[in-house]
Amino acid sequence: MEEPFRIKEFAETCPYYSETAIRNKINEGVWLNGREYIKAPDGHIYIIKSGVIAWIFSNAPKLNKGMKH
């Protein structure tokens, strides 16, 4: 199992999402507990990098639709 990141740590290593953007994705239900993040028993939220990467690429076929090759 990969080591998860705290929100601040993930935002510092990922140029695409700020802490606010990450929290918004979680609060709006865009990122799901157990898939893109996990909530520890003490309430801390940890980001699962591989889950976020999978989420990013889950829209790739839709984005490429209609593109000329």
N, C-alpha and C positions, 0 to 999 in steps of 0.2 A: 504494500500500500504506500502510495506517495505521501510525502509530508504536506499537510495543508498549510495555507497562509492565513494570518489574520488579515482583516480588510485593509488596514494601513499598509502592511507589508506587500500585499498583492498590488495595491495601487502604485506603490513606489517602483515595483518591478515591471508593471504593465503600462506602457505608454497610452493605451487606448481608453482606460476607464479610471476616473477619479474615485475617491472614496465616496463622494456623493452619488455618482452614477452607479456604483456597486450597490450601495444601500438602497437606491431607488429600484434597481432590478430585483432585489430581494423583497422589498416591501410591496412592490407591484405584482409579485408572483411570476415575474419573467424567469428568474432563476429559482430553481426548486431545491428544497432541503433534501439532501441525500444524493443530489445530482450535481449541481454547480456549487453548492456549499453545504456545510453541516453545522448544526447548532449543538454545541456541547452542553452537557448537563448543567454547567454553571452559567449558561446563557451566552457565552462567547460564540461568535460566528467565525467559521474558518472557510476559506475559499478552496475549492478543489480545482486546481489548475487544469487537469485533464478534462474535467466536466465543462469548464468554461470554453476550452478549445473545441470540444465536441459541439457545444451550443453554437459557437461562431460558425463552424463548418456545416451545421445542420441546415443552414439556409443557402449554402453554396449552389446546389442544383437549381434552385429557384432563381438565383441571381444570374446564373449562366444561361438560363432559358432565353432563347431569342437572340443570343449573341452570335455573330458570324465567326466561323472558325476558319 
